[in-house]
Amino acid sequence: TGAPVYASMINYPFAAQLHDPVRVLARAEDYVFPYQGGAFTVRYDYSASHPETITSFLRDIIAGGEFARRPRNRATVIAHIAAELGVSFFVITFGYSLRQSRTL
């Protein structure tokens, strides 16, 4: 709209690309445990009528996280995130390294 933005919550990796005069008030990773992240929600009626879909989705989300945490998959994970988000390899590599050091 062109209106000024007075405050915002931006997650990594986009936060790593911010330039002055942005003032960071707090970093979420300093206040939440590494296992916390986003939420997946589903309507009860859908989950009740599609339990196999819900189970498969959750199983695959967990498998994806396990894949991403394995050091041998580092290059694949970084390349995928960079391609999907259009973010530089430097920013992704830095963020991935931070996450790995906190979760291993």
NUPA-767469 format. One line per field, with one value per residue: residue number from 1; residue in three letters; y, x, z of N, C-alpha, C, O, CB in turn. Coordinates in Angstrom, 1 decimal. Atoms other than C-alpha are relative to their C-alpha. Glycine has a CB too. Layout:
BEGIN
pos [NUM | ...]
code [ALA | ...]
n_v [Y | ...]
n_u [X | ...]
n_w [Z | ...]
ca_v [Y | ...]
ca_u [X | ...]
ca_w [Z | ...]
c_v [Y | ...]
c_u [X | ...]
c_w [Z | ...]
o_v [Y | ...]
o_u [X | ...]
o_w [Z | ...]
cb_v [Y | ...]
cb_u [X | ...]
cb_w [Z | ...]
REM end
This chain:
BEGIN
pos [1 | 2 | 3 | 4 | 5 | 6 | 7 | 8 | 9 | 10 | 11 | 12 | 13 | 14 | 15 | 16 | 17 | 18 | 19 | 20 | 21 | 22 | 23 | 24 | 25 | 26 | 27 | 28 | 29 | 30 | 31 | 32 | 33 | 34 | 35 | 36 | 37 | 38 | 39 | 40 | 41 | 42 | 43 | 44 | 45 | 46 | 47 | 48 | 49 | 50 | 51 | 52 | 53 | 54 | 55 | 56 | 57 | 58 | 59 | 60 | 61 | 62 | 63 | 64 | 65 | 66 | 67 | 68 | 69 | 70 | 71 | 72 | 73 | 74 | 75 | 76 | 77 | 78 | 79 | 80 | 81 | 82 | 83 | 84 | 85 | 86 | 87 | 88 | 89 | 90 | 91 | 92 | 93 | 94 | 95 | 96 | 97 | 98 | 99 | 100 | 101 | 102 | 103 | 104]
code [THR | GLY | ALA | PRO | VAL | TYR | ALA | SER | MET | ILE | ASN | TYR | PRO | PHE | ALA | ALA | GLN | LEU | HIS | ASP | PRO | VAL | ARG | VAL | LEU | ALA | ARG | ALA | GLU | ASP | TYR | VAL | PHE | PRO | TYR | GLN | GLY | GLY | ALA | PHE | THR | VAL | ARG | TYR | ASP | TYR | SER | ALA | SER | HIS | PRO | GLU | THR | ILE | THR | SER | PHE | LEU | ARG | ASP | ILE | ILE | ALA | GLY | GLY | GLU | PHE | ALA | ARG | ARG | PRO | ARG | ASN | ARG | ALA | THR | VAL | ILE | ALA | HIS | ILE | ALA | ALA | GLU | LEU | GLY | VAL | SER | PHE | PHE | VAL | ILE | THR | PHE | GLY | TYR | SER | LEU | ARG | GLN | SER | ARG | THR | LEU]
n_v [-1.2 | -1.2 | -0.5 | 0.4 | 1.2 | -0.3 | 1.2 | 1.2 | 1.3 | 0.7 | 1.2 | 0.4 | -0.7 | -1.3 | -1.0 | -0.1 | -0.9 | -1.4 | -1.0 | -1.2 | -0.4 | 1.0 | 0.2 | 1.3 | -0.1 | 1.3 | 1.1 | 1.1 | 1.1 | -0.2 | 0.1 | 1.3 | 1.2 | 0.4 | 0.9 | -0.7 | -0.6 | -0.3 | 0.8 | 0.5 | 0.1 | 0.7 | 0.0 | 1.3 | 0.9 | 0.5 | 1.0 | 1.2 | 0.7 | 0.3 | 0.3 | 0.4 | -1.2 | -0.7 | 0.9 | -0.1 | -1.4 | -0.1 | 0.9 | -0.6 | -1.2 | 0.5 | 0.6 | -1.1 | -0.6 | 0.9 | -0.1 | -1.3 | 0.0 | 0.9 | -0.7 | 0.4 | -0.6 | -1.4 | -0.7 | 0.2 | -0.9 | -1.4 | -0.3 | 0.0 | -1.2 | -1.1 | 0.0 | -0.2 | -1.3 | -1.0 | -0.6 | 0.3 | 1.2 | -0.5 | -0.2 | 1.3 | 0.7 | -0.5 | 0.4 | 1.4 | 0.2 | -0.4 | 1.0 | 1.3 | -0.1 | -0.1 | 1.1 | 1.3]
n_u [0.8 | -0.9 | 0.0 | -1.2 | 0.1 | -0.6 | -0.5 | 0.3 | -0.7 | -0.5 | -0.8 | -1.2 | -1.3 | 0.2 | -0.5 | -1.5 | -0.2 | 0.4 | -1.1 | 0.2 | 0.0 | 0.8 | -0.5 | 0.5 | 0.4 | -0.3 | -0.1 | 0.8 | -0.8 | -0.5 | 1.1 | 0.7 | -0.9 | -0.2 | 1.0 | 1.3 | 0.1 | 1.3 | 1.1 | 0.9 | 1.4 | 1.0 | 1.3 | 0.3 | 0.8 | -0.9 | -0.9 | 0.8 | 0.4 | -1.2 | -1.1 | -1.2 | -0.7 | -0.6 | -1.1 | -1.0 | -0.6 | -0.8 | -1.1 | -0.9 | -0.6 | -1.0 | -1.0 | -0.7 | -0.8 | -1.2 | -0.9 | -0.6 | -0.9 | -1.2 | -1.1 | -0.3 | 0.9 | -0.1 | -0.1 | 1.3 | 0.9 | -0.3 | 0.3 | 1.4 | 0.5 | -0.5 | 0.8 | 1.4 | 0.2 | -0.7 | -0.9 | -1.4 | -0.6 | -0.6 | 1.0 | 0.6 | -1.1 | -0.1 | 1.2 | -0.1 | -1.0 | 0.6 | 1.0 | -0.7 | -0.8 | 0.9 | 0.8 | -0.7]
n_w [0.0 | -0.1 | -1.4 | -0.8 | -0.8 | -1.3 | -0.6 | 0.8 | -0.5 | 1.2 | -0.3 | 0.7 | 0.4 | 0.5 | -0.9 | 0.2 | 1.1 | -0.3 | 0.0 | -0.8 | -1.4 | -0.8 | -1.4 | -0.5 | -1.4 | -0.6 | 0.9 | -0.5 | -0.4 | -1.3 | -1.0 | 0.1 | 0.1 | 1.4 | 0.6 | 0.3 | 1.4 | 0.5 | -0.4 | 1.1 | -0.5 | 0.9 | -0.5 | -0.6 | 0.9 | 1.1 | -0.6 | -0.3 | 1.2 | 0.8 | -1.0 | 0.7 | 0.5 | -1.2 | -0.4 | 1.1 | 0.0 | -1.2 | 0.2 | 0.9 | -0.6 | -0.9 | 0.8 | 0.6 | -1.0 | -0.3 | 1.2 | -0.1 | -1.1 | 0.2 | 0.6 | 1.3 | 1.0 | -0.1 | 1.3 | 0.7 | -0.7 | 0.3 | 1.4 | 0.1 | -0.6 | 0.8 | 1.2 | -0.3 | -0.5 | 0.8 | -1.0 | 0.3 | -0.6 | -1.2 | -1.0 | -0.3 | -0.6 | -1.3 | -0.8 | -0.2 | -1.0 | -1.3 | -0.4 | -0.3 | -1.3 | -1.1 | 0.0 | -0.1]
ca_v [0.0 | 2.3 | 2.9 | 2.9 | -0.4 | 0.2 | -3.3 | -6.8 | -10.4 | -11.9 | -15.4 | -16.7 | -16.7 | -13.5 | -11.7 | -12.4 | -10.2 | -7.1 | -3.9 | -0.8 | 1.1 | -2.1 | -2.5 | -6.1 | -6.0 | -9.8 | -13.0 | -15.8 | -18.4 | -16.8 | -17.4 | -20.7 | -24.2 | -25.6 | -28.2 | -25.5 | -24.3 | -23.9 | -25.4 | -27.6 | -27.4 | -29.4 | -29.3 | -32.1 | -33.3 | -33.6 | -35.5 | -37.8 | -38.7 | -38.9 | -40.5 | -42.1 | -38.8 | -37.2 | -40.1 | -40.0 | -36.2 | -36.4 | -39.3 | -37.5 | -34.2 | -36.1 | -38.0 | -34.7 | -33.2 | -36.2 | -36.1 | -32.4 | -33.0 | -35.6 | -34.0 | -36.1 | -34.4 | -30.9 | -29.9 | -31.3 | -29.4 | -26.1 | -26.3 | -27.1 | -24.3 | -21.8 | -22.8 | -22.8 | -19.5 | -17.7 | -17.0 | -16.9 | -20.0 | -17.9 | -17.0 | -20.6 | -22.1 | -19.8 | -20.5 | -24.2 | -24.2 | -22.4 | -24.9 | -27.9 | -26.6 | -26.2 | -29.5 | -32.1]
ca_u [0.0 | 3.0 | 2.1 | 4.9 | 5.5 | 6.2 | 6.8 | 6.9 | 7.8 | 10.0 | 11.5 | 14.8 | 16.1 | 14.4 | 15.3 | 19.0 | 18.6 | 17.3 | 19.3 | 19.6 | 17.7 | 15.9 | 16.2 | 15.9 | 14.0 | 14.3 | 15.1 | 12.6 | 15.4 | 16.6 | 13.3 | 12.0 | 13.4 | 14.8 | 12.0 | 9.3 | 8.2 | 5.1 | 1.7 | -0.4 | -4.1 | -7.0 | -10.7 | -12.0 | -14.6 | -11.8 | -9.4 | -12.2 | -13.1 | -9.5 | -7.4 | -5.0 | -4.2 | -3.5 | -1.3 | 0.6 | 1.1 | 2.4 | 4.7 | 6.1 | 6.7 | 8.6 | 10.6 | 11.5 | 12.7 | 14.9 | 16.3 | 17.1 | 18.9 | 21.3 | 24.7 | 25.1 | 22.1 | 23.3 | 24.1 | 20.8 | 18.8 | 20.6 | 20.2 | 16.5 | 15.8 | 17.8 | 15.9 | 12.4 | 12.8 | 15.1 | 17.6 | 21.4 | 23.4 | 25.3 | 22.2 | 20.8 | 24.2 | 24.5 | 21.0 | 21.4 | 24.6 | 22.9 | 20.1 | 22.4 | 24.5 | 21.4 | 19.7 | 22.5]
ca_w [0.0 | 0.4 | 4.1 | 6.6 | 8.4 | 12.1 | 13.2 | 11.7 | 12.6 | 9.9 | 10.1 | 9.0 | 6.2 | 5.2 | 8.4 | 7.6 | 4.5 | 6.2 | 5.9 | 8.1 | 9.4 | 10.7 | 14.4 | 15.7 | 19.0 | 19.7 | 17.9 | 18.3 | 18.5 | 21.7 | 23.4 | 22.1 | 22.2 | 18.9 | 18.6 | 18.4 | 15.0 | 13.0 | 13.6 | 11.3 | 11.8 | 10.3 | 10.7 | 12.9 | 10.4 | 7.7 | 10.1 | 11.2 | 7.7 | 6.3 | 9.1 | 6.6 | 5.0 | 8.4 | 9.4 | 6.1 | 6.3 | 9.9 | 9.1 | 6.1 | 8.0 | 10.6 | 8.0 | 6.3 | 9.5 | 10.2 | 6.6 | 7.1 | 10.4 | 9.0 | 8.2 | 5.1 | 3.5 | 4.2 | 0.6 | -0.7 | 2.0 | 1.4 | -2.4 | -2.0 | 0.4 | -1.7 | -4.8 | -3.2 | -1.4 | -3.8 | -1.0 | -1.3 | -0.5 | 2.1 | 4.0 | 3.9 | 4.8 | 7.8 | 9.1 | 8.5 | 10.5 | 13.4 | 13.4 | 13.3 | 16.2 | 18.3 | 17.5 | 17.4]
c_v [1.3 | 0.6 | -0.4 | -1.3 | 0.3 | -1.2 | -1.3 | -1.2 | -0.7 | -1.1 | -0.1 | -0.8 | 1.4 | 1.1 | 0.2 | 1.0 | 1.4 | 0.9 | 1.1 | 0.8 | -1.0 | -0.2 | -1.3 | 0.1 | -1.3 | -1.0 | -1.2 | -1.2 | 0.1 | -0.3 | -1.3 | -1.1 | -0.4 | -0.9 | 0.8 | 0.6 | 0.3 | -0.9 | -0.5 | -0.2 | -0.6 | 0.0 | -1.4 | -0.9 | -0.6 | -1.1 | -1.2 | -0.8 | -0.4 | -0.3 | -0.5 | 1.1 | 0.8 | -0.7 | 0.1 | 1.3 | 0.1 | -0.8 | 0.6 | 1.3 | -0.4 | -0.6 | 1.1 | 0.7 | -0.8 | 0.0 | 1.3 | 0.1 | -0.9 | 0.8 | -0.4 | 0.6 | 1.5 | 0.7 | -0.1 | 1.0 | 1.4 | 0.3 | 0.1 | 1.3 | 1.3 | 0.1 | 0.4 | 1.4 | 1.1 | 0.8 | -0.4 | -1.2 | 0.4 | 0.1 | -1.4 | -0.8 | 0.5 | -0.4 | -1.5 | -0.4 | 0.3 | -1.0 | -1.3 | 0.1 | 0.0 | -1.3 | -1.3 | -0.3]
c_u [0.9 | 0.0 | 1.2 | -0.3 | 0.8 | 0.6 | -0.4 | 0.7 | 0.4 | 0.9 | 1.2 | -0.5 | -0.2 | 0.5 | 1.5 | 0.3 | -0.4 | 1.2 | -0.4 | -1.0 | -0.9 | 0.6 | -0.6 | -0.3 | 0.3 | 0.0 | -0.7 | 0.9 | 0.7 | -1.0 | -0.7 | 1.0 | 0.1 | -1.1 | -1.3 | 0.1 | -1.4 | -1.1 | -0.7 | -1.4 | -0.9 | -1.3 | -0.3 | -0.8 | 0.9 | 0.9 | -0.8 | -0.4 | 1.2 | 1.2 | 1.3 | 0.8 | 0.7 | 1.2 | 1.2 | 0.7 | 0.9 | 1.3 | 1.0 | 0.7 | 1.1 | 1.2 | 0.9 | 0.9 | 1.2 | 1.0 | 0.8 | 1.1 | 1.2 | 1.1 | 0.3 | -0.9 | 0.1 | -0.1 | -1.4 | -1.1 | 0.2 | -0.4 | -1.5 | -0.6 | 0.3 | -0.9 | -1.5 | -0.3 | 0.7 | 1.0 | 1.4 | 0.4 | 0.7 | -1.0 | -0.5 | 1.1 | 0.2 | -1.1 | 0.0 | 1.0 | -0.4 | -0.9 | 0.6 | 0.7 | -0.9 | -0.8 | 0.8 | 0.5]
c_w [0.0 | 1.4 | 0.7 | 0.8 | 1.3 | 0.7 | -0.8 | 0.7 | -1.3 | 0.5 | -0.9 | -1.2 | -0.4 | 1.0 | -0.1 | -1.1 | 0.2 | 0.0 | 0.9 | -0.8 | 0.9 | 1.3 | 0.5 | 1.5 | 0.7 | -1.1 | 0.7 | 0.5 | 1.4 | 1.1 | -0.1 | -0.2 | -1.4 | -0.5 | -0.4 | -1.4 | -0.3 | 0.5 | -1.3 | 0.6 | -1.1 | 0.7 | 0.5 | -0.9 | -1.1 | 0.6 | 0.3 | -1.2 | -0.9 | 0.9 | -0.7 | -0.6 | 1.1 | 0.4 | -0.9 | 0.1 | 1.2 | -0.1 | -1.0 | 0.5 | 0.9 | -0.7 | -0.7 | 0.9 | 0.3 | -1.2 | 0.1 | 1.1 | -0.2 | -0.8 | -1.4 | -1.1 | 0.0 | -1.4 | -0.7 | 0.7 | -0.3 | -1.4 | -0.1 | 0.6 | -0.8 | -1.2 | 0.2 | 0.5 | -0.7 | 0.9 | -0.3 | 0.8 | 1.3 | 1.1 | 0.5 | 0.8 | 1.5 | 0.9 | 0.2 | 1.1 | 1.4 | 0.5 | 0.4 | 1.3 | 1.2 | 0.2 | 0.1 | 1.3]
o_v [2.3 | 1.5 | -1.5 | -1.5 | 0.6 | -1.0 | -1.2 | -1.0 | -1.1 | -1.0 | 0.5 | -1.6 | 2.1 | 2.2 | 1.3 | 1.4 | 2.2 | 0.5 | 1.3 | 0.9 | -0.5 | -0.5 | -1.4 | 0.4 | -1.3 | -0.8 | -1.6 | -1.8 | -0.8 | -0.3 | -1.7 | -1.0 | -0.1 | -0.9 | 0.2 | 0.9 | 0.8 | -1.9 | 0.2 | -0.8 | -0.6 | 0.0 | -2.4 | -2.1 | -1.7 | -2.2 | -2.3 | -2.0 | -1.1 | 0.3 | -0.2 | 1.1 | 1.2 | -0.1 | 0.2 | 1.4 | 0.6 | -0.4 | 0.6 | 1.5 | 0.2 | -0.3 | 1.0 | 1.1 | -0.3 | 0.0 | 1.3 | 0.8 | -0.7 | 1.3 | 0.4 | 0.6 | 2.2 | 1.7 | 0.9 | 1.6 | 2.2 | 1.4 | 0.9 | 1.9 | 2.1 | 1.2 | 1.2 | 2.0 | 2.3 | 2.0 | -1.5 | -1.5 | -0.3 | -0.4 | -1.6 | -1.4 | -0.4 | -0.9 | -1.9 | -1.3 | -0.4 | -1.4 | -1.9 | -0.9 | -0.4 | -1.6 | -2.4 | -1.3]
o_u [0.4 | 0.7 | 1.7 | -1.4 | 2.0 | 1.5 | -1.4 | 1.7 | -0.4 | 1.8 | 1.3 | -1.4 | 0.7 | 0.9 | 2.0 | 1.5 | -0.3 | 2.3 | -1.6 | -1.0 | -1.5 | 1.8 | -1.9 | 0.6 | 0.7 | -0.5 | -0.4 | 0.6 | 1.1 | -0.6 | -1.5 | 2.1 | -0.9 | -1.3 | -2.1 | 1.1 | -2.2 | -0.8 | -0.9 | -1.5 | -0.6 | -1.4 | 0.1 | -0.4 | 0.7 | 1.0 | -0.3 | -0.5 | 1.0 | 2.2 | 2.4 | 2.0 | 1.8 | 2.3 | 2.3 | 1.9 | 2.1 | 2.4 | 2.2 | 1.9 | 2.2 | 2.4 | 2.1 | 2.0 | 2.4 | 2.2 | 2.0 | 2.1 | 2.2 | 0.9 | 0.7 | -0.6 | -0.8 | -0.8 | -1.8 | -1.8 | -0.7 | -1.0 | -2.0 | -1.5 | -0.5 | -1.3 | -2.1 | -1.3 | 0.5 | 1.1 | 1.6 | 0.0 | 0.7 | -0.7 | -0.7 | 0.8 | 0.4 | -0.9 | -0.4 | 0.8 | -0.1 | -0.9 | 0.3 | 0.7 | -0.5 | -1.3 | 0.2 | 1.2]
o_w [-0.3 | 1.7 | 0.5 | 1.2 | 1.2 | 1.6 | -1.5 | 1.4 | -2.1 | 1.3 | -1.9 | -1.0 | -0.7 | 0.5 | 0.1 | -1.2 | -0.7 | 0.4 | 1.2 | -2.0 | 1.9 | 1.4 | 0.5 | 2.3 | 1.9 | -2.2 | 1.8 | 1.6 | 2.0 | 2.3 | 0.9 | -0.6 | -2.2 | -1.8 | -1.1 | -1.9 | 0.6 | 1.2 | -2.3 | 1.7 | -2.3 | 1.9 | -0.1 | -1.0 | -1.6 | 0.0 | 0.2 | -1.1 | -1.9 | 0.8 | -0.2 | -0.5 | 0.9 | 0.7 | -0.5 | 0.0 | 1.0 | 0.2 | -0.7 | 0.2 | 0.9 | -0.4 | -0.8 | 0.6 | 0.5 | -0.9 | -0.1 | 0.9 | 0.5 | -1.8 | -2.2 | -2.3 | -0.7 | -1.5 | -1.3 | 0.0 | -0.6 | -1.6 | -0.9 | 0.0 | -1.0 | -1.6 | -0.5 | 0.1 | -0.4 | 0.8 | -0.8 | 1.9 | 2.3 | 2.2 | 1.7 | 1.8 | 2.4 | 2.0 | 1.3 | 1.9 | 2.4 | 1.6 | 1.4 | 2.1 | 2.3 | 1.3 | 0.4 | 1.5]
cb_v [0.0 | 1.0 | -0.4 | 1.1 | -1.3 | 0.7 | -0.2 | 0.2 | -0.9 | 1.0 | -1.2 | -0.7 | -0.7 | 0.2 | -0.5 | -1.3 | -0.6 | 0.0 | 0.5 | 0.8 | 1.3 | -1.3 | 1.2 | -1.1 | 0.3 | -0.3 | -0.4 | -0.5 | -0.3 | 1.5 | 1.1 | 0.0 | -1.2 | -0.7 | -1.0 | 1.1 | -1.0 | 0.1 | 0.7 | -1.4 | 1.4 | -1.4 | 0.4 | 0.2 | 0.8 | 1.1 | 0.6 | 0.4 | 0.8 | 1.2 | -1.0 | -1.0 | 1.0 | 0.2 | -1.4 | -0.3 | 1.0 | -0.3 | -1.4 | 0.3 | 0.8 | -1.1 | -1.0 | 1.0 | 0.3 | -1.5 | 0.0 | 1.1 | -0.4 | -1.3 | -0.1 | -1.5 | -0.4 | 0.4 | -0.7 | -1.4 | -0.3 | 0.2 | -1.1 | -1.2 | 0.2 | -0.1 | -1.3 | -1.0 | 0.0 | 1.0 | -0.3 | 1.2 | -0.7 | 1.4 | 0.9 | -0.7 | 0.1 | 1.6 | 0.4 | -0.8 | 0.7 | 1.4 | -0.2 | -0.3 | 1.3 | 1.1 | -0.1 | 0.1]
cb_u [-0.9 | -0.4 | -1.3 | 0.4 | 0.6 | -0.9 | -0.6 | 0.4 | -0.9 | 0.9 | -0.9 | 1.1 | 0.6 | -1.5 | -0.3 | 0.6 | -0.7 | -0.8 | 0.2 | 1.3 | -0.5 | -0.1 | -0.4 | 1.0 | -1.5 | -1.2 | 1.5 | -0.9 | 1.0 | 0.5 | -0.9 | -1.0 | -0.6 | 1.3 | -0.3 | -0.2 | 0.5 | -0.1 | -1.0 | 0.6 | -0.6 | 0.5 | -1.1 | -0.8 | -1.1 | 0.9 | 0.7 | -1.3 | -1.0 | 0.4 | -0.4 | -0.4 | -1.1 | -1.0 | -0.5 | -0.6 | -1.1 | -0.7 | -0.4 | -0.7 | -1.1 | -0.5 | -0.5 | -1.0 | -0.8 | -0.6 | -0.8 | -1.0 | -0.7 | -0.4 | 1.2 | 0.0 | -1.4 | 1.3 | 1.1 | -0.5 | 0.1 | 1.5 | 0.5 | -0.6 | 0.5 | 1.4 | 0.1 | -0.4 | 0.5 | -1.0 | -0.4 | 0.9 | 1.0 | 0.7 | -1.2 | -0.4 | 1.3 | 0.1 | -1.3 | 0.3 | 1.3 | -0.7 | -1.1 | 1.0 | 0.8 | -1.0 | -0.9 | 1.2]
cb_w [1.2 | -1.0 | 0.7 | 0.9 | -0.7 | 0.8 | 1.5 | -1.4 | 0.9 | -0.8 | -0.1 | 0.8 | -1.1 | -0.2 | 1.4 | -0.2 | -1.2 | 1.3 | -1.4 | 0.3 | 0.2 | -0.8 | 1.0 | -0.3 | 0.1 | 1.0 | -0.3 | -1.0 | -1.0 | 0.1 | -0.1 | -1.2 | 0.9 | -0.1 | 1.0 | 1.0 | -1.0 | -1.5 | 0.9 | -0.5 | 0.3 | -0.3 | -1.1 | 1.3 | -0.6 | -0.6 | 1.2 | 0.7 | -0.9 | -0.9 | 1.0 | -1.1 | -0.7 | 1.1 | 0.2 | -1.4 | 0.1 | 1.2 | -0.6 | -1.3 | 0.7 | 1.0 | -1.1 | -0.6 | 1.2 | 0.2 | -1.3 | 0.1 | 1.2 | -0.9 | 0.8 | -0.1 | 0.5 | 0.7 | -0.9 | 0.1 | 1.5 | 0.2 | -0.9 | 0.7 | 1.5 | -0.3 | -0.7 | 1.0 | 1.5 | -0.6 | 1.5 | 0.2 | -0.9 | -0.3 | -0.4 | -1.2 | -0.7 | 0.0 | -0.7 | -1.3 | -0.4 | -0.1 | -1.1 | -1.1 | 0.0 | -0.1 | -1.1 | -1.0]
REM end
